[in-house]
């Protein structure tokens, strides 16, 4: 089978008309250049170059072979340069997967600022709570909350998040406020991923931890819908701080049991491999790490 490197060496000898000049251009010994051309001739069964002590010249077959090979090799070199340039410069298509919790104005503003800073990067954004197969779906990077289970992925910790117990003032009107975690069991709650409208909430206060069994009128699969019904006064919610900090400050939500919260859980940017990382991904990861996100506390 023909060795493409041997063909490239022959083409450079033909272009420069000298084994020594070709060797200098290729950064290899003259003997190696001569040996590679000889190996190609033996593989083809034809003489490509006539050698003499003073000069060399292409045979008729050598001239025809050079004319057929030189242009495809140039195209290969152009493709290699283009690929290398793409790897080393912040450009090209960046595929990003984020959970629904990030599908809000602050993250959109972050992406917008990033695109203004790197106008040659195009972003393909997937907003979903599904854990997409990064390799199978050709995703460059995903943001994931909680512990990671796919050990094949590379993870960069970008922050931590926490959940608070909250409810609207209207919902709490006329009710006795909870004084301890178990008091939540008597209150209507809006839950995520509950079974038969029942769930278990883990609350921590320093080194103390309590598991509370709650129930209520509504459960859903994502925090966007859970928070929407908490905001509308349908029950107590156990919401990520990104969904309630501003509303607590504005008086639209009340934080219950303020000494208690969920355990902190990590937020990671995950990507398939560290090898040959394109510059567009590197600058995005750096921007994420520097971002003052309302959705997590910086690591």
Phi and psi in degrees as GROMACS dihedral restraints (atoms count N, CA, C in turn):
[ dihedral_restraints ]
;  ai    aj    ak    al  type     phi  dphi    fc
    3     4     5     6     1   -65.4    20    10
    4     5     6     7     1   139.8    20    10
    6     7     8     9     1   -94.6    20    10
    7     8     9    10     1   120.0    20    10
    9    10    11    12     1   -60.7    20    10
   10    11    12    13     1   -31.0    20    10
   12    13    14    15     1   -65.0    20    10
   13    14    15    16     1   -37.5    20    10
   15    16    17    18     1   -64.5    20    10
   16    17    18    19     1   -40.0    20    10
   18    19    20    21     1   -63.4    20    10
   19    20    21    22     1   -42.0    20    10
   21    22    23    24     1   -63.4    20    10
   22    23    24    25     1   -39.0    20    10
   24    25    26    27     1   -64.8    20    10
   25    26    27    28     1   -45.1    20    10
   27    28    29    30     1   -59.2    20    10
   28    29    30    31     1   -44.8    20    10
   30    31    32    33     1   -61.4    20    10
   31    32    33    34     1   -39.9    20    10
   33    34    35    36     1   -68.5    20    10
   34    35    36    37     1   -37.5    20    10
   36    37    38    39     1   -62.8    20    10
   37    38    39    40     1   -42.8    20    10
   39    40    41    42     1   -65.1    20    10
   40    41    42    43     1   -37.9    20    10
   42    43    44    45     1   -67.8    20    10
   43    44    45    46     1   -41.5    20    10
   45    46    47    48     1   -93.3    20    10
   46    47    48    49     1   -13.5    20    10
   48    49    50    51     1    67.0    20    10
   49    50    51    52     1    24.1    20    10
   51    52    53    54     1  -161.5    20    10
   52    53    54    55     1   135.1    20    10
   54    55    56    57     1   -66.4    20    10
   55    56    57    58     1   -41.2    20    10
   57    58    59    60     1   -67.3    20    10
   58    59    60    61     1   -43.4    20    10
   60    61    62    63     1   -66.2    20    10
   61    62    63    64     1   -38.6    20    10
   63    64    65    66     1   -64.2    20    10
   64    65    66    67     1   -40.5    20    10
   66    67    68    69     1   -62.4    20    10
   67    68    69    70     1   -41.5    20    10
   69    70    71    72     1   -64.1    20    10
   70    71    72    73     1   -43.3    20    10
   72    73    74    75     1   -66.1    20    10
   73    74    75    76     1   -34.8    20    10
   75    76    77    78     1   -89.0    20    10
   76    77    78    79     1   -11.1    20    10
   78    79    80    81     1    69.9    20    10
   79    80    81    82     1    39.8    20    10
   81    82    83    84     1  -139.8    20    10
   82    83    84    85     1   161.5    20    10
   84    85    86    87     1   -63.6    20    10
   85    86    87    88     1   151.4    20    10
   87    88    89    90     1   -59.4    20    10
   88    89    90    91     1   -38.7    20    10
   90    91    92    93     1   -61.6    20    10
   91    92    93    94     1   -35.7    20    10
   93    94    95    96     1   -68.8    20    10
   94    95    96    97     1   -41.1    20    10
   96    97    98    99     1   -60.6    20    10
   97    98    99   100     1   -48.1    20    10
   99   100   101   102     1   -62.1    20    10
  100   101   102   103     1   -41.0    20    10
  102   103   104   105     1   -65.2    20    10
  103   104   105   106     1   -39.0    20    10
  105   106   107   108     1   -67.2    20    10
  106   107   108   109     1   -40.8    20    10
  108   109   110   111     1   -64.8    20    10
  109   110   111   112     1   -41.7    20    10
  111   112   113   114     1   -62.0    20    10
  112   113   114   115     1   -41.0    20    10
  114   115   116   117     1   -63.0    20    10
  115   116   117   118     1   -38.3    20    10
  117   118   119   120     1   -66.8    20    10
  118   119   120   121     1   -43.2    20    10
  120   121   122   123     1   -60.8    20    10
  121   122   123   124     1   -41.4    20    10
  123   124   125   126     1   -66.9    20    10
  124   125   126   127     1   -37.3    20    10
  126   127   128   129     1   -67.2    20    10
  127   128   129   130     1   -37.9    20    10
  129   130   131   132     1   -81.7    20    10
  130   131   132   133     1   -23.6    20    10
  132   133   134   135     1    73.2    20    10
  133   134   135   136     1    33.7    20    10
  135   136   137   138     1  -150.7    20    10
  136   137   138   139     1   148.5    20    10
  138   139   140   141     1   -84.6    20    10
  139   140   141   142     1   125.0    20    10
  141   142   143   144     1   -98.2    20    10
  142   143   144   145     1   -33.6    20    10
  144   145   146   147     1  -130.4    20    10
  145   146   147   148     1   130.0    20    10
  147   148   149   150     1   -88.8    20    10
  148   149   150   151     1   123.0    20    10
  150   151   152   153     1  -104.0    20    10
  151   152   153   154     1   145.8    20    10
  153   154   155   156     1  -145.4    20    10
  154   155   156   157     1   173.1    20    10
  156   157   158   159     1   -67.3    20    10
  157   158   159   160     1   -25.1    20    10
  159   160   161   162     1  -100.1    20    10
  160   161   162   163     1   -35.8    20    10
  162   163   164   165     1  -157.2    20    10
  163   164   165   166     1   171.3    20    10
  165   166   167   168     1  -128.0    20    10
  166   167   168   169     1   156.8    20    10
  168   169   170   171     1  -146.5    20    10
  169   170   171   172     1   151.9    20    10
  171   172   173   174     1   -77.9    20    10
  172   173   174   175     1   141.4    20    10
  174   175   176   177     1   -76.5    20    10
  175   176   177   178     1   172.9    20    10
  177   178   179   180     1   -58.4    20    10
  178   179   180   181     1   -44.4    20    10
  180   181   182   183     1   -66.1    20    10
  181   182   183   184     1   -37.3    20    10
  183   184   185   186     1   -64.4    20    10
  184   185   186   187     1   -41.8    20    10
  186   187   188   189     1   -62.5    20    10
  187   188   189   190     1   -45.0    20    10
  189   190   191   192     1   -63.4    20    10
  190   191   192   193     1   -41.2    20    10
  192   193   194   195     1   -67.6    20    10
  193   194   195   196     1   -40.4    20    10
  195   196   197   198     1   -60.7    20    10
  196   197   198   199     1   -44.8    20    10
  198   199   200   201     1   -64.9    20    10
  199   200   201   202     1   -30.9    20    10
  201   202   203   204     1   -78.3    20    10
  202   203   204   205     1   -31.0    20    10
  204   205   206   207     1   -92.5    20    10
  205   206   207   208     1   -29.9    20    10
  207   208   209   210     1   -63.1    20    10
  208   209   210   211     1   -43.6    20    10
  210   211   212   213     1   -67.5    20    10
  211   212   213   214     1   -47.3    20    10
  213   214   215   216     1   -58.1    20    10
  214   215   216   217     1   -37.5    20    10
  216   217   218   219     1   -64.7    20    10
  217   218   219   220     1   -39.6    20    10
  219   220   221   222     1   -60.1    20    10
  220   221   222   223     1   -41.1    20    10
  222   223   224   225     1   -65.6    20    10
  223   224   225   226     1   -38.7    20    10
  225   226   227   228     1   -64.1    20    10
  226   227   228   229     1   -42.2    20    10
  228   229   230   231     1   -64.0    20    10
  229   230   231   232     1   -39.6    20    10
  231   232   233   234     1   -63.1    20    10
  232   233   234   235     1   -42.0    20    10
  234   235   236   237     1   -64.0    20    10
  235   236   237   238     1   -40.4    20    10
  237   238   239   240     1   -64.0    20    10
  238   239   240   241     1   -44.0    20    10
  240   241   242   243     1   -63.7    20    10
  241   242   243   244     1   -40.8    20    10
  243   244   245   246     1   -63.9    20    10
  244   245   246   247     1   -43.2    20    10
  246   247   248   249     1   -65.7    20    10
  247   248   249   250     1   -43.9    20    10
  249   250   251   252     1   -63.2    20    10
  250   251   252   253     1   -40.4    20    10
  252   253   254   255     1   -63.8    20    10
  253   254   255   256     1   -40.5    20    10
  255   256   257   258     1   -63.6    20    10
  256   257   258   259     1   -38.2    20    10
  258   259   260   261     1   -66.9    20    10
  259   260   261   262     1   -33.0    20    10
  261   262   263   264     1   -95.8    20    10
  262   263   264   265     1   -11.3    20    10
  264   265   266   267     1  -119.3    20    10
  265   266   267   268     1   152.9    20    10
  267   268   269   270     1   -80.3    20    10
  268   269   270   271     1    84.4    20    10
  270   271   272   273     1  -153.8    20    10
  271   272   273   274     1   167.1    20    10
  273   274   275   276     1   101.0    20    10
  274   275   276   277     1  -174.6    20    10
  276   277   278   279     1   -89.6    20    10
  277   278   279   280     1   126.6    20    10
  279   280   281   282     1  -113.5    20    10
  280   281   282   283     1   116.9    20    10
  282   283   284   285     1   -97.8    20    10
  283   284   285   286     1   122.1    20    10
  285   286   287   288     1  -125.8    20    10
  286   287   288   289     1   132.3    20    10
  288   289   290   291     1  -115.2    20    10
  289   290   291   292     1   129.8    20    10
  291   292   293   294     1  -135.8    20    10
  292   293   294   295     1   153.5    20    10
  294   295   296   297     1   -72.9    20    10
  295   296   297   298     1   164.2    20    10
  297   298   299   300     1   -60.7    20    10
  298   299   300   301     1   -28.5    20    10
  300   301   302   303     1   -57.1    20    10
  301   302   303   304     1   -26.1    20    10
  303   304   305   306     1   -89.2    20    10
  304   305   306   307     1    -4.3    20    10
  306   307   308   309     1   -77.4    20    10
  307   308   309   310     1    57.1    20    10
  309   310   311   312     1  -137.0    20    10
  310   311   312   313     1   173.1    20    10
  312   313   314   315     1   -55.2    20    10
  313   314   315   316     1   -42.9    20    10
  315   316   317   318     1   -59.7    20    10
  316   317   318   319     1   -42.0    20    10
  318   319   320   321     1   -70.6    20    10
  319   320   321   322     1   -38.7    20    10
  321   322   323   324     1   -62.0    20    10
  322   323   324   325     1   -37.3    20    10
  324   325   326   327     1   -66.5    20    10
  325   326   327   328     1   -39.9    20    10
  327   328   329   330     1   -60.3    20    10
  328   329   330   331     1   -46.8    20    10
  330   331   332   333     1   -64.0    20    10
  331   332   333   334     1   -40.0    20    10
  333   334   335   336     1   -61.9    20    10
  334   335   336   337     1   -46.3    20    10
  336   337   338   339     1   -61.8    20    10
  337   338   339   340     1   -39.8    20    10
  339   340   341   342     1   -62.1    20    10
  340   341   342   343     1   -43.5    20    10
  342   343   344   345     1   -67.9    20    10
  343   344   345   346     1   -34.3    20    10
  345   346   347   348     1   -66.9    20    10
  346   347   348   349     1   -36.9    20    10
  348   349   350   351     1   -71.7    20    10
  349   350   351   352     1   -30.0    20    10
  351   352   353   354     1  -129.5    20    10
  352   353   354   355     1    75.9    20    10
  354   355   356   357     1   -65.4    20    10
  355   356   357   358     1   -13.9    20    10
  357   358   359   360     1   -91.2    20    10
  358   359   360   361     1     0.7    20    10
  360   361   362   363     1   -98.3    20    10
  361   362   363   364     1   128.7    20    10
  363   364   365   366     1  -103.6    20    10
  364   365   366   367     1   140.1    20    10
  366   367   368   369     1  -114.3    20    10
  367   368   369   370     1   128.9    20    10
  369   370   371   372     1  -109.7    20    10
  370   371   372   373     1   104.9    20    10
  372   373   374   375     1  -101.3    20    10
  373   374   375   376     1   126.2    20    10
  375   376   377   378     1  -112.6    20    10
  376   377   378   379     1   114.7    20    10
  378   379   380   381     1  -105.4    20    10
  379   380   381   382     1   105.8    20    10
  381   382   383   384     1  -159.7    20    10
  382   383   384   385     1   148.0    20    10
  384   385   386   387     1   -85.8    20    10
  385   386   387   388     1    -5.8    20    10
  387   388   389   390     1   -71.5    20    10
  388   389   390   391     1   139.0    20    10
  390   391   392   393     1   -83.5    20    10
  391   392   393   394     1    92.1    20    10
  393   394   395   396     1   -66.4    20    10
  394   395   396   397     1   148.0    20    10
  396   397   398   399     1   -74.6    20    10
  397   398   399   400     1   105.5    20    10
  399   400   401   402     1   -60.6    20    10
  400   401   402   403     1   -40.5    20    10
  402   403   404   405     1   -74.8    20    10
  403   404   405   406     1   -47.0    20    10
  405   406   407   408     1   -65.1    20    10
  406   407   408   409     1   -35.0    20    10
  408   409   410   411     1   -93.4    20    10
  409   410   411   412     1     1.0    20    10
  411   412   413   414     1    59.1    20    10
  412   413   414   415     1    43.2    20    10
  414   415   416   417     1   -90.9    20    10
  415   416   417   418     1   132.3    20    10
  417   418   419   420     1   -76.7    20    10
  418   419   420   421     1   -40.7    20    10
  420   421   422   423     1  -155.5    20    10
  421   422   423   424     1   145.4    20    10
  423   424   425   426     1  -131.7    20    10
  424   425   426   427     1   146.9    20    10
  426   427   428   429     1  -101.9    20    10
  427   428   429   430     1   127.1    20    10
  429   430   431   432     1  -133.6    20    10
  430   431   432   433     1   137.3    20    10
  432   433   434   435     1   -96.9    20    10
  433   434   435   436     1   145.4    20    10
  435   436   437   438     1    89.7    20    10
  436   437   438   439     1  -176.2    20    10
  438   439   440   441     1   -68.4    20    10
  439   440   441   442     1   146.1    20    10
  441   442   443   444     1   -95.7    20    10
  442   443   444   445     1   144.3    20    10
  444   445   446   447     1  -117.2    20    10
  445   446   447   448     1   -16.5    20    10
  447   448   449   450     1   -93.3    20    10
  448   449   450   451     1    97.7    20    10
  450   451   452   453     1   -72.2    20    10
  451   452   453   454     1   -10.6    20    10
  453   454   455   456     1   -77.0    20    10
  454   455   456   457     1   -16.0    20    10
  456   457   458   459     1   -89.8    20    10
  457   458   459   460     1   152.5    20    10
  459   460   461   462     1   -88.9    20    10
  460   461   462   463     1   133.0    20    10
  462   463   464   465     1  -120.5    20    10
  463   464   465   466     1   135.6    20    10
  465   466   467   468     1  -121.5    20    10
  466   467   468   469     1   116.0    20    10
  468   469   470   471     1   -72.5    20    10
  469   470   471   472     1   125.5    20    10
  471   472   473   474     1  -113.9    20    10
  472   473   474   475     1    -8.7    20    10
  474   475   476   477     1   172.4    20    10
  475   476   477   478     1  -173.3    20    10
  477   478   479   480     1  -132.9    20    10
  478   479   480   481     1   159.2    20    10
  480   481   482   483     1  -134.7    20    10
  481   482   483   484     1   162.7    20    10
  483   484   485   486     1  -148.1    20    10
  484   485   486   487     1   154.1    20    10
  486   487   488   489     1  -114.9    20    10
  487   488   489   490     1   144.7    20    10
  489   490   491   492     1  -118.2    20    10
  490   491   492   493     1   154.7    20    10
  492   493   494   495     1   -87.0    20    10
  493   494   495   496     1   122.1    20    10
  495   496   497   498     1  -141.2    20    10
  496   497   498   499     1   161.0    20    10
  498   499   500   501     1  -160.1    20    10
  499   500   501   502     1   164.1    20    10
  501   502   503   504     1   -81.3    20    10
  502   503   504   505     1   153.3    20    10
  504   505   506   507     1   -57.9    20    10
  505   506   507   508     1   -36.4    20    10
  507   508   509   510     1   -63.1    20    10
  508   509   510   511     1   -42.3    20    10
  510   511   512   513     1   -64.4    20    10
  511   512   513   514     1   -36.9    20    10
  513   514   515   516     1   -80.5    20    10
  514   515   516   517     1   -12.9    20    10
  516   517   518   519     1   -58.0    20    10
  517   518   519   520     1   127.1    20    10
  519   520   521   522     1    81.4    20    10
  520   521   522   523     1    -2.3    20    10
  522   523   524   525     1  -102.4    20    10
  523   524   525   526     1   154.4    20    10
  525   526   527   528     1   -81.3    20    10
  526   527   528   529     1   125.3    20    10
  528   529   530   531     1   -69.2    20    10
  529   530   531   532     1   142.2    20    10
  531   532   533   534     1   -67.0    20    10
  532   533   534   535     1   140.6    20    10
  534   535   536   537     1  -108.0    20    10
  535   536   537   538     1   -19.4    20    10
  537   538   539   540     1  -142.9    20    10
  538   539   540   541     1   158.4    20    10
  540   541   542   543     1   -53.8    20    10
  541   542   543   544     1   -37.3    20    10
  543   544   545   546     1   -65.1    20    10
  544   545   546   547     1   -20.6    20    10
  546   547   548   549     1   -64.2    20    10
  547   548   549   550     1   -21.4    20    10
  549   550   551   552     1   -67.1    20    10
  550   551   552   553     1   -22.0    20    10
  552   553   554   555     1   -65.7    20    10
  553   554   555   556     1   -21.1    20    10
  555   556   557   558     1   -94.4    20    10
  556   557   558   559     1     1.9    20    10
  558   559   560   561     1  -109.3    20    10
  559   560   561   562     1   150.7    20    10
  561   562   563   564     1   -71.7    20    10
  562   563   564   565     1   130.6    20    10
  564   565   566   567     1  -125.5    20    10
  565   566   567   568     1   149.7    20    10
  567   568   569   570     1  -106.2    20    10
  568   569   570   571     1   124.2    20    10
  570   571   572   573     1  -124.6    20    10
  571   572   573   574     1   159.3    20    10
  573   574   575   576     1  -110.9    20    10
  574   575   576   577     1   136.2    20    10
  576   577   578   579     1    54.8    20    10
  577   578   579   580     1    37.7    20    10
  579   580   581   582     1   -83.6    20    10
  580   581   582   583     1   157.2    20    10
  582   583   584   585     1  -110.6    20    10
  583   584   585   586     1   127.6    20    10
  585   586   587   588     1    53.4    20    10
  586   587   588   589     1    37.1    20    10
  588   589   590   591     1    57.8    20    10
  589   590   591   592     1    33.6    20    10
  591   592   593   594     1  -133.4    20    10
  592   593   594   595     1   146.9    20    10
  594   595   596   597     1  -150.2    20    10
  595   596   597   598     1   165.7    20    10
  597   598   599   600     1  -116.6    20    10
  598   599   600   601     1   125.0    20    10
  600   601   602   603     1  -107.0    20    10
  601   602   603   604     1   131.8    20    10
  603   604   605   606     1   -98.5    20    10
  604   605   606   607     1   118.6    20    10
  606   607   608   609     1  -114.9    20    10
  607   608   609   610     1   143.0    20    10
  609   610   611   612     1  -128.6    20    10
  610   611   612   613     1   148.0    20    10
  612   613   614   615     1  -140.3    20    10
  613   614   615   616     1    94.8    20    10
  615   616   617   618     1    64.9    20    10
  616   617   618   619     1  -120.8    20    10
  618   619   620   621     1   -91.3    20    10
  619   620   621   622     1    -2.5    20    10
  621   622   623   624     1   -91.5    20    10
  622   623   624   625     1   141.5    20    10
  624   625   626   627     1  -134.7    20    10
  625   626   627   628     1   142.1    20    10
  627   628   629   630     1  -135.8    20    10
  628   629   630   631     1   137.9    20    10
  630   631   632   633     1  -104.9    20    10
  631   632   633   634     1   125.0    20    10
  633   634   635   636     1  -118.0    20    10
  634   635   636   637     1   130.3    20    10
  636   637   638   639     1   -94.4    20    10
  637   638   639   640     1   116.6    20    10
  639   640   641   642     1  -118.6    20    10
  640   641   642   643     1   163.9    20    10
  642   643   644   645     1  -149.5    20    10
  643   644   645   646     1   169.3    20    10
  645   646   647   648     1   176.4    20    10
  646   647   648   649     1  -173.9    20    10
  648   649   650   651     1   -80.9    20    10
  649   650   651   652     1   -16.3    20    10
  651   652   653   654     1  -148.6    20    10
  652   653   654   655     1   141.0    20    10
  654   655   656   657     1  -134.1    20    10
  655   656   657   658     1   153.5    20    10
  657   658   659   660     1  -148.2    20    10
  658   659   660   661     1   175.5    20    10
  660   661   662   663     1   -97.6    20    10
  661   662   663   664     1    -6.5    20    10
  663   664   665   666     1  -144.3    20    10
  664   665   666   667     1   156.2    20    10
  666   667   668   669     1   -72.1    20    10
  667   668   669   670     1   -23.4    20    10
  669   670   671   672     1   -59.7    20    10
  670   671   672   673     1   -48.4    20    10
  672   673   674   675     1   -75.0    20    10
  673   674   675   676     1   -37.9    20    10
  675   676   677   678     1   -59.1    20    10
  676   677   678   679     1   -48.2    20    10
  678   679   680   681     1   -63.4    20    10
  679   680   681   682     1   -36.0    20    10
  681   682   683   684     1   -59.4    20    10
  682   683   684   685     1   -39.4    20    10
  684   685   686   687     1   -80.3    20    10
  685   686   687   688     1   -28.5    20    10
  687   688   689   690     1   -64.5    20    10
  688   689   690   691     1   -45.8    20    10
  690   691   692   693     1   -59.3    20    10
  691   692   693   694     1   -30.3    20    10
  693   694   695   696     1   -89.6    20    10
  694   695   696   697     1     8.8    20    10
  696   697   698   699     1    80.8    20    10
  697   698   699   700     1    27.4    20    10
  699   700   701   702     1   -90.8    20    10
  700   701   702   703     1    -4.6    20    10
  702   703   704   705     1   160.6    20    10
  703   704   705   706     1  -176.3    20    10
  705   706   707   708     1   -81.1    20    10
  706   707   708   709     1   138.1    20    10
  708   709   710   711     1  -118.6    20    10
  709   710   711   712     1   153.9    20    10
  711   712   713   714     1  -115.2    20    10
  712   713   714   715     1    85.4    20    10
  714   715   716   717     1  -108.8    20    10
  715   716   717   718     1   146.4    20    10
  717   718   719   720     1   -58.4    20    10
  718   719   720   721     1   147.2    20    10
  720   721   722   723     1   -56.0    20    10
  721   722   723   724     1   -29.1    20    10
  723   724   725   726     1   -61.6    20    10
  724   725   726   727     1   -25.5    20    10
  726   727   728   729     1   -92.3    20    10
  727   728   729   730     1    -7.9    20    10
  729   730   731   732     1  -135.6    20    10
  730   731   732   733     1   -15.3    20    10
  732   733   734   735     1   -55.8    20    10
  733   734   735   736     1   -50.2    20    10
  735   736   737   738     1   -66.3    20    10
  736   737   738   739     1   -38.7    20    10
  738   739   740   741     1   -72.4    20    10
  739   740   741   742     1   -31.0    20    10
  741   742   743   744     1   -65.1    20    10
  742   743   744   745     1   -45.4    20    10
  744   745   746   747     1   -62.5    20    10
  745   746   747   748     1   -33.0    20    10
  747   748   749   750     1   -85.4    20    10
  748   749   750   751     1    -4.0    20    10
  750   751   752   753     1    81.6    20    10
  751   752   753   754     1     7.8    20    10
  753   754   755   756     1   -83.8    20    10
  754   755   756   757     1   -19.1    20    10
  756   757   758   759     1  -130.8    20    10
  757   758   759   760     1   151.8    20    10
  759   760   761   762     1  -113.6    20    10
  760   761   762   763     1   129.6    20    10
  762   763   764   765     1   -84.0    20    10
  763   764   765   766     1   121.4    20    10
  765   766   767   768     1   -93.2    20    10
  766   767   768   769     1   151.6    20    10
  768   769   770   771     1    46.0    20    10
  769   770   771   772     1    60.4    20    10
  771   772   773   774     1   -62.2    20    10
  772   773   774   775     1   -15.8    20    10
  774   775   776   777     1   -83.0    20    10
  775   776   777   778     1    -7.1    20    10
  777   778   779   780     1  -115.0    20    10
  778   779   780   781     1   147.3    20    10
  780   781   782   783     1  -156.0    20    10
  781   782   783   784     1  -179.1    20    10
  783   784   785   786     1   -73.9    20    10
  784   785   786   787     1   162.0    20    10
  786   787   788   789     1   -62.0    20    10
  787   788   789   790     1   150.3    20    10
  789   790   791   792     1   -66.4    20    10
  790   791   792   793     1   138.2    20    10
  792   793   794   795     1  -127.2    20    10
  793   794   795   796     1   148.5    20    10
  795   796   797   798     1   -76.4    20    10
  796   797   798   799     1   155.6    20    10
  798   799   800   801     1  -120.1    20    10
  799   800   801   802     1   126.3    20    10
  801   802   803   804     1  -122.0    20    10
  802   803   804   805     1   149.2    20    10
  804   805   806   807     1   -98.1    20    10
  805   806   807   808     1   123.1    20    10
  807   808   809   810     1  -117.1    20    10
  808   809   810   811     1   146.2    20    10
  810   811   812   813     1  -150.9    20    10
  811   812   813   814     1   161.3    20    10
  813   814   815   816     1   -66.8    20    10
  814   815   816   817     1   -38.3    20    10
  816   817   818   819     1  -160.1    20    10
  817   818   819   820     1   153.8    20    10
  819   820   821   822     1   -84.4    20    10
  820   821   822   823     1   -20.3    20    10
  822   823   824   825     1   -71.7    20    10
  823   824   825   826     1   134.5    20    10
  825   826   827   828     1    55.3    20    10
  826   827   828   829     1    42.0    20    10
  828   829   830   831     1   -66.7    20    10
  829   830   831   832     1   123.7    20    10
  831   832   833   834     1   -67.9    20    10
  832   833   834   835     1   151.3    20    10
  834   835   836   837     1   -62.5    20    10
  835   836   837   838     1   -32.4    20    10
  837   838   839   840     1   -61.0    20    10
  838   839   840   841     1   -36.1    20    10
  840   841   842   843     1   -73.7    20    10
  841   842   843   844     1   -40.8    20    10
  843   844   845   846     1   -59.9    20    10
  844   845   846   847     1   -45.1    20    10
  846   847   848   849     1   -70.4    20    10
  847   848   849   850     1   -30.8    20    10
  849   850   851   852     1   -68.1    20    10
  850   851   852   853     1   -42.8    20    10
  852   853   854   855     1   -62.4    20    10
  853   854   855   856     1   -40.9    20    10
  855   856   857   858     1   -64.8    20    10
  856   857   858   859     1   -39.9    20    10
  858   859   860   861     1   -65.5    20    10
  859   860   861   862     1   -40.7    20    10
  861   862   863   864     1   -60.9    20    10
  862   863   864   865     1   -45.2    20    10
  864   865   866   867     1   -63.7    20    10
  865   866   867   868     1   -30.0    20    10
  867   868   869   870     1   -88.9    20    10
  868   869   870   871     1   -15.0    20    10
  870   871   872   873     1   -69.7    20    10
  871   872   873   874     1   132.5    20    10
  873   874   875   876     1   -84.4    20    10
  874   875   876   877     1    76.5    20    10
  876   877   878   879     1   -77.4    20    10
  877   878   879   880     1   135.6    20    10
  879   880   881   882     1   -75.6    20    10
  880   881   882   883     1    -7.0    20    10
  882   883   884   885     1   -91.3    20    10
  883   884   885   886     1   -10.0    20    10
  885   886   887   888     1  -160.0    20    10
  886   887   888   889     1   161.8    20    10
  888   889   890   891     1   -91.1    20    10
  889   890   891   892     1   136.8    20    10
  891   892   893   894     1   -63.0    20    10
  892   893   894   895     1   143.5    20    10
